[in-house]
Every structure is written in C-alpha cells, then in structure tokens.
C-alpha cells in the first residue's frame, strides 16, 4: 500500500504488478568510497 500524505492525498493505492516472467535474480554493485576524503561514511 502507498499513502501519499506529503502531497495532501490520503487516498490509499495498491500497486498491481504483472506476474513475474523469467528467473528471479539479485544484483549487487560495490561502491568504493575513499576513506580519507569521506571519513564519516
């Protein structure tokens, strides 16, 4: 369910998605962040 209260709408909408076709896969991507430049991450 999705409730868009930030835009003032209180109407609830449900996402109706089509049936899945094909195999289920999980994709990952590594993100390298320089520690010396961004120590807080």
FENMOCOR-V767435 format. One record per run of one state. SS is the DSSP state (a for helix, b for strand, c for the rest). FROM is the first residue (numbers start at 0). LEN is the number of residues. Records with the same first field share a line. If there is no record, write none. Layout:
SS = FROM-LEN / FROM-LEN
This chain:
c = 0-1 / 3-8 / 13-28
b = 1-2 / 11-2
